[in-house]
């Protein structure tokens, strides 16, 4: 199988965005706050939003299954309070669940959490448990910066986050460390804030000793790890200066990187620097970069082409990236596939 571990519902029917705009307006004027029941999206609308978009491209490009989560830029945890985020997360997660039910062979869910700046992360646990136990989701997206670009939360190694980690280990689910929209004009959302966050999250883990407390914890750093593979020597050197173990022992049993890197040299660098055990196939399709590369004539986010064209990876290693690593890092995904005889 070819399993894409990084897909977002970026093509949801417009009614979702319209409802969200009304919710945001209702923060200032409670009289216009919409009820959840006012959001009406039919199964036919969901099918149309998927068949002509993600599913079509999956079939064209040859991928089989996508780990599917709500649109990352729509999480916007900095907007409103916990109640606003909780309602919004529940709506978005339910839509992804419905998609997974309509297309059970092609999509399986990963949950958005109802995070809110300054609010105890433990408040996210009920939604997390519902998504895993009732919806069959196999992972979560964890935002290390709910403030939207101002970084007011403690680092991921802080005990503040431990309730989430304890639940992750209990339920055997990994977290993709994924920020949302930047409300800081200094940071373009997908071109700077995302990649900054990937790099920052990794460095936080290098600086701390989180995985001594949680040896079974699994993080996926998306977008190829931001700057991490390119500056691997810097991170090795900094870890050495901080008297940390070798990075292989310090973090690589727990941190993994996806292949959302949109040119051949970048994929080749990733697979030269990072051990194959730590690389998982992903495309972020349909996501941040939607155009066609004029140098190749193919979509930038058709990442399978880069893996196929790699002269660094053996056929066995390519299949490990496509499927084997995902089954190992996402135990609930592996169990769901085995239940279907796959």
C-alpha positions as CSV (number, residue, x, y, z in Angstrom):
1,X,0.0,0.0,0.0
2,X,0.9,3.7,-0.4
3,X,-0.3,5.5,2.7
4,X,-0.3,9.3,2.8
5,X,-0.1,10.3,6.5
6,X,-0.7,14.0,5.9
7,X,-3.9,15.1,4.3
8,X,-6.3,17.9,5.3
9,X,-9.9,18.6,4.5
10,X,-9.1,21.7,2.5
11,X,-12.0,21.2,0.1
12,X,-14.9,21.1,2.6
13,X,-18.2,22.5,1.3
14,X,-18.4,26.3,1.6
15,X,-21.2,26.0,4.2
16,X,-18.5,25.1,6.7
17,X,-16.6,28.3,6.2
18,X,-19.8,30.3,6.2
19,X,-20.8,28.8,9.6
20,X,-17.3,29.5,11.0
21,X,-17.5,33.2,9.9
22,X,-20.8,33.5,11.7
23,X,-19.3,31.8,14.8
24,X,-16.4,34.4,14.7
25,X,-18.9,37.2,14.4
26,X,-20.8,35.8,17.4
27,X,-17.8,36.2,19.6
28,X,-18.4,39.9,19.6
29,X,-22.2,39.8,19.2
30,X,-23.6,36.7,21.0
31,X,-27.0,37.3,19.4
32,X,-25.7,36.2,16.0
33,X,-23.8,33.1,17.3
34,X,-25.0,30.2,15.2
35,X,-26.1,26.9,16.6
36,X,-24.3,23.7,15.6
37,X,-27.6,22.4,14.2
38,X,-27.7,25.2,11.7
39,X,-24.8,23.7,9.8
40,X,-26.3,21.5,7.1
41,X,-24.0,19.5,4.9
42,X,-25.3,16.5,3.1
43,X,-23.5,13.3,2.3
44,X,-23.8,14.1,-1.4
45,X,-22.0,17.4,-0.8
46,X,-19.2,15.6,1.1
47,X,-18.9,13.1,-1.7
48,X,-18.6,15.8,-4.3
49,X,-16.0,17.7,-2.4
50,X,-13.8,14.6,-2.2
51,X,-14.4,12.7,-5.5
52,X,-13.4,15.7,-7.6
53,X,-10.5,16.7,-5.5
54,X,-8.5,14.5,-3.1
55,X,-9.8,11.1,-4.3
56,X,-9.2,12.1,-8.0
57,X,-5.6,13.0,-7.3
58,X,-5.0,10.0,-5.2
59,X,-6.2,7.8,-8.0
60,X,-4.1,9.7,-10.6
61,X,-1.0,9.6,-8.5
62,X,-1.3,6.1,-7.2
63,X,-1.8,6.5,-3.4
64,X,-4.2,4.3,-1.6
65,X,-5.1,5.7,1.8
66,X,-4.9,9.2,3.4
67,X,-4.7,10.0,7.1
68,X,-7.2,12.8,7.0
69,X,-7.6,15.7,9.4
70,X,-9.4,19.1,9.5
71,X,-7.8,21.9,7.5
72,X,-4.8,23.1,9.5
73,X,-5.2,26.8,8.7
74,X,-8.8,26.6,9.8
75,X,-8.0,25.4,13.3
76,X,-7.2,29.0,14.3
77,X,-7.0,28.2,18.0
78,X,-6.2,31.9,18.8
79,X,-9.8,32.9,17.9
80,X,-12.3,33.0,20.7
81,X,-12.1,31.0,23.9
82,X,-12.1,27.3,24.7
83,X,-15.8,27.0,24.1
84,X,-15.4,28.4,20.6
85,X,-12.5,26.1,19.8
86,X,-14.3,23.1,21.3
87,X,-17.4,23.6,19.2
88,X,-15.4,24.2,16.1
89,X,-13.1,21.2,16.6
90,X,-16.1,18.9,17.2
91,X,-17.7,20.1,13.9
92,X,-14.5,19.7,11.9
93,X,-13.7,16.3,13.3
94,X,-17.2,15.0,12.7
95,X,-16.9,16.0,9.0
96,X,-13.6,14.1,8.6
97,X,-15.3,11.1,10.3
98,X,-18.2,11.3,7.8
99,X,-15.7,11.4,5.0
100,X,-14.0,8.3,6.4
101,X,-17.3,6.5,6.5
102,X,-18.2,7.5,3.0
103,X,-14.8,6.4,1.7
104,X,-13.6,3.8,4.2
105,X,-10.9,2.4,1.9
106,X,-9.4,5.7,1.1
107,X,-9.5,7.9,4.3
108,X,-9.0,7.5,8.0
109,X,-9.2,10.3,10.5
110,X,-6.8,12.3,12.6
111,X,-8.2,14.7,15.2
112,X,-8.0,18.4,15.6
113,X,-7.9,19.3,19.2
114,X,-9.9,22.2,20.8
115,X,-6.8,24.0,22.0
116,X,-7.0,27.6,23.3
117,X,-4.2,29.9,24.4
118,X,-3.6,29.8,28.2
119,X,-6.0,26.9,28.7
120,X,-4.9,23.6,30.3
121,X,-4.3,21.1,27.4
122,X,-6.0,18.5,29.5
123,X,-9.3,20.1,28.4
124,X,-8.7,18.6,25.0
125,X,-8.9,15.0,26.2
126,X,-12.7,14.4,25.9
127,X,-12.6,15.4,22.2
128,X,-9.4,13.3,21.7
129,X,-11.0,10.3,23.3
130,X,-14.2,10.6,21.3
131,X,-12.4,10.8,18.1
132,X,-10.3,7.7,18.8
133,X,-12.8,5.6,20.6
134,X,-16.0,6.5,18.7
135,X,-14.7,7.7,15.3
136,X,-11.8,5.3,14.9
137,X,-9.2,8.1,14.4
138,X,-5.6,7.0,14.4
139,X,-3.7,10.2,15.4
140,X,-4.0,13.8,16.5
141,X,-2.7,17.1,15.3
142,X,-1.1,19.0,18.2
143,X,-0.5,22.7,17.9
144,X,2.6,23.8,19.8
145,X,1.5,27.5,19.4
146,X,-2.2,28.0,19.9
147,X,-1.5,31.8,20.0
148,X,-1.1,31.9,16.2
149,X,2.4,33.0,15.9
150,X,3.2,34.7,19.2
151,X,4.4,31.5,21.0
152,X,2.9,32.1,24.4
153,X,2.7,28.4,25.3
154,X,5.5,26.5,27.1
155,X,7.7,24.3,25.1
156,X,6.5,20.8,24.2
157,X,8.9,19.4,26.8
158,X,7.0,21.2,29.6
159,X,4.9,19.2,32.0
160,X,1.9,21.4,31.0
161,X,1.5,19.1,28.0
162,X,1.9,15.8,29.9
163,X,-1.9,15.0,30.2
164,X,-2.0,14.9,26.4
165,X,1.1,12.7,26.2
166,X,-0.3,10.3,28.8
167,X,-3.5,9.9,26.8
168,X,-1.5,9.4,23.6
169,X,0.6,6.6,25.0
170,X,-2.5,5.0,26.6
171,X,-4.4,5.0,23.3
172,X,-1.3,4.3,21.1
173,X,-1.7,7.3,18.8
174,X,1.0,9.6,17.5
175,X,0.8,13.4,17.1
176,X,1.6,15.4,14.1
177,X,3.1,18.6,15.4
178,X,1.2,21.1,13.3
179,X,0.5,24.8,13.9
180,X,-2.4,26.7,12.4
181,X,-2.9,30.2,10.8
182,X,-0.4,32.9,11.7
183,X,-2.0,36.0,13.0
184,X,1.5,37.6,13.2
185,X,2.3,39.6,10.0
186,X,5.9,38.7,10.4
187,X,5.2,35.0,9.6
188,X,3.5,33.9,6.4
189,X,1.3,31.0,7.5
190,X,2.5,28.2,5.1
191,X,5.8,29.6,4.0
192,X,7.2,30.7,7.3
193,X,5.1,29.9,10.3
194,X,4.7,26.2,9.5
195,X,8.3,25.6,8.8
196,X,9.4,27.7,11.7
197,X,7.2,25.6,14.0
198,X,8.6,22.3,12.6
199,X,12.1,23.5,13.3
200,X,11.2,24.9,16.7
201,X,9.3,21.8,17.9
202,X,12.3,19.6,17.0
203,X,14.7,21.9,18.8
204,X,12.5,21.9,21.9
205,X,12.7,18.1,22.0
206,X,16.5,18.2,21.6
207,X,16.8,20.7,24.4
208,X,14.7,18.7,26.8
209,X,14.4,15.1,28.0
210,X,10.8,14.4,27.2
211,X,11.3,11.0,25.8
212,X,12.9,9.7,29.1
213,X,9.5,10.3,30.6
214,X,7.6,9.0,27.6
215,X,9.7,6.5,25.7
216,X,6.7,5.3,23.7
217,X,5.6,8.8,22.6
218,X,5.6,9.4,18.9
219,X,5.8,12.8,17.1
220,X,5.7,13.4,13.4
221,X,7.3,16.6,12.3
222,X,5.7,17.6,9.0
223,X,6.8,19.4,5.9
224,X,10.0,17.3,5.8
225,X,11.0,18.6,9.2
226,X,11.3,22.3,8.3
227,X,15.0,23.2,8.5
228,X,16.0,20.1,10.5
229,X,17.4,17.8,7.8
230,X,19.3,20.7,6.1
231,X,20.9,21.7,9.4
232,X,21.4,18.2,10.9
233,X,25.0,19.0,11.7
234,X,24.0,22.1,13.7
235,X,21.5,20.1,15.8
236,X,24.1,17.3,16.4
237,X,26.6,19.9,17.5
238,X,24.1,21.7,19.8
239,X,23.0,18.5,21.4
240,X,26.7,17.6,22.0
241,X,27.3,21.0,23.6
242,X,24.3,20.5,25.9
243,X,25.7,17.1,26.9
244,X,22.8,15.3,25.4
245,X,23.1,11.8,23.9
246,X,23.6,11.3,20.2
247,X,20.6,12.4,18.3
248,X,19.9,8.9,17.1
249,X,19.4,7.8,20.7
250,X,18.0,11.1,22.1
251,X,15.1,11.7,19.7
252,X,15.0,9.4,16.7
253,X,13.2,6.6,18.5
254,X,10.3,9.1,18.9
255,X,10.4,11.7,16.2
256,X,9.6,11.1,12.5
257,X,9.5,13.2,9.4
258,X,7.1,13.3,6.4
259,X,7.9,13.7,2.7
260,X,6.0,17.0,2.2
261,X,9.0,18.4,0.4
262,X,8.3,19.7,-3.1
263,X,11.3,19.2,-5.2
264,X,13.7,16.3,-5.9
265,X,16.8,17.8,-4.3
266,X,14.9,18.3,-1.1
267,X,13.6,14.7,-0.9
268,X,17.0,13.5,-1.7
269,X,18.5,15.5,1.1
270,X,15.9,14.2,3.5
271,X,16.6,10.6,2.6
272,X,20.4,11.2,2.8
273,X,20.4,12.7,6.2
274,X,17.4,11.1,8.0
275,X,17.4,7.3,8.5
276,X,14.8,5.6,6.4
277,X,13.1,4.3,9.6
278,X,12.1,7.8,10.4
279,X,10.6,8.9,7.1
280,X,6.9,8.5,6.3
281,X,5.2,9.2,3.0
282,X,3.0,12.3,2.8
283,X,1.9,14.9,0.3
284,X,-0.3,17.4,2.2
285,X,-2.5,17.2,-0.8
286,X,-4.6,19.3,-1.4
287,X,-2.7,21.8,0.6
288,X,-0.2,24.7,0.8
289,X,1.3,24.3,-2.7
290,X,-1.3,23.5,-5.4
291,X,0.4,24.5,-8.6
292,X,2.3,22.8,-11.3
293,X,6.1,23.0,-11.4
294,X,7.1,24.5,-14.8
295,X,10.4,22.7,-14.6
296,X,8.8,19.3,-14.5
297,X,5.3,19.8,-15.7
298,X,3.9,18.0,-12.7
299,X,2.3,19.2,-9.5
300,X,4.7,20.2,-6.8
301,X,2.9,18.1,-4.2
302,X,3.0,14.9,-6.2
303,X,5.6,13.6,-3.8
304,X,5.3,10.0,-4.9
305,X,7.2,11.0,-8.1
306,X,10.2,12.1,-6.0
307,X,10.3,8.9,-4.1
308,X,10.0,6.9,-7.3
309,X,12.8,8.9,-8.9
310,X,15.1,8.6,-5.9
311,X,18.5,6.8,-6.6
312,X,19.3,6.9,-2.9
313,X,16.5,4.5,-1.8
314,X,16.3,0.8,-2.6
315,X,12.9,-0.6,-3.6
316,X,12.6,-2.1,-0.1
317,X,13.3,1.3,1.5
318,X,10.7,3.0,-0.7
319,X,8.1,0.5,0.4
320,X,9.1,1.1,4.0
321,X,8.5,4.9,3.5
322,X,5.2,4.2,1.7
323,X,3.7,1.8,4.1
324,X,5.9,0.0,6.7
325,X,6.8,3.0,8.8
326,X,3.2,4.3,8.9
327,X,2.0,0.9,10.2
328,X,4.6,1.0,12.9
329,X,4.2,4.6,14.0
330,X,0.4,4.5,13.8
331,X,-0.6,1.2,15.5
332,X,-4.3,1.9,15.3
333,X,-3.9,2.4,11.5
334,X,-2.2,-0.9,11.3
335,X,-4.9,-2.6,13.3
336,X,-7.6,-1.1,11.2
337,X,-5.9,-2.3,8.0
338,X,-5.4,-5.8,9.4
339,X,-9.1,-5.9,10.3
340,X,-9.8,-5.5,6.6
341,X,-7.3,-8.1,5.6
342,X,-4.8,-5.6,4.4
